[in-house]
Amino acid sequence: MFRPKVPTMPQPTGLTTPPAVVALTTITPDTPAPPPAPATPAPARPAVQLTPGTVLALVGGGTAVVLVVGAVLVSMLLAVALTAASVAVCALTVRSVIARR
């Protein structure tokens, strides 16, 4: 009943031209490059300082994200389960109506 239709590759028509050959050129700089800037020394202390308040804020934010994502996933699972149950009830109803005829 269902047969896949496999597309066939059409053959090229007309004349094809070969790609153009690109000649390599050399670049000669006329001015010397400026000397590199001296590297700045690394700072003695870390760039981000974690205080007890920021650690508490990060932990609270992470917990909130986990709870929100978990609630969204649980509600999606509940929606799928309710849909499946309603489809099953509809199927049983249709089957019983057809069986009575």
N, C-alpha and C positions, 0 to 999 in steps of 0.2 A: 504494500500500500504506500509506504513512504520510501521513496528511493532518492538518495541525494543526487543532485545535479552537479557534476564536477565541471567547472569551467575549463575550457580548452584554451591554450595559449595561442593567440593569433600570430601568424608568421609575419615578420616585418615586410613591408612593401616599399618599393622604391629603392633608390641608391642611398647608401650611407656613406658619409665622408669620415675619414680617419681624423682623430683629434689633432689639433695644431701642436707643433713642437715648440716648447718654450725654452729659449736660450737663457742660461744662467749668467748673471752679471755680478761683478765684484763691487763692493762698496769700500771706498777709501775715505776715511774721515779726514777733513782738512784741519780740524782743531783737536788738540788732545783733550781727553776727558778730565774733568776737575778731580782733584784728589778727594778720596772719601772722607766724610766728616768723622771726627773722633767719636767713638762709642761712649755713651753715657754710662756711668757705673750703676749697677743695680741698687735699688733702694734697700736700706738696712732692715726695714720692717715689712711685713706682708701688706699687699695692697688692700685686702679686705680684712677688717677686724671684726671678729664675732664677739659681741658682748652677750651677757646672759639674756638681755631683752630681745636681741635679734635671733638668738637660738630658739627662744620660746616662740617668737613670731613664725619662724620657719617651720617648727614642729607643728604649731597650730594650723598653719596654712596647708601643710602636707596632709594633715589629718582631715581637714575640711575637703580637700580635693579627693582623697580616697573615699570619704563618705558620699560625696556627691556623685562620683563616678559609679560607686556601688549601687546607689539608689536608682540611677538611670538604668544600669544593666538589669537590676531586679525588676524594674517596671517593664522593661522590654520583654523579659522572660515571661512575666505575668500576662502581658498582652498576647504573646504567642500562645500561651497555654489556654487563655480564654477563647481565642480565635479557633484553636483546634477543637476545643470542647463544643463550641457552637456549630462548627462544621460537622462534627460527629452527630450532634442532635438533629441537625437538618438532614443528614444522610439517613438516619434511622427513621425519621418522619416520612421522608420520600419513599423509603423502602416499604414501610407499613401501608402507605396509601396505595402504592402500586400492587402490593400483595392482596389487598381487599378487592380489587377490581377483577 
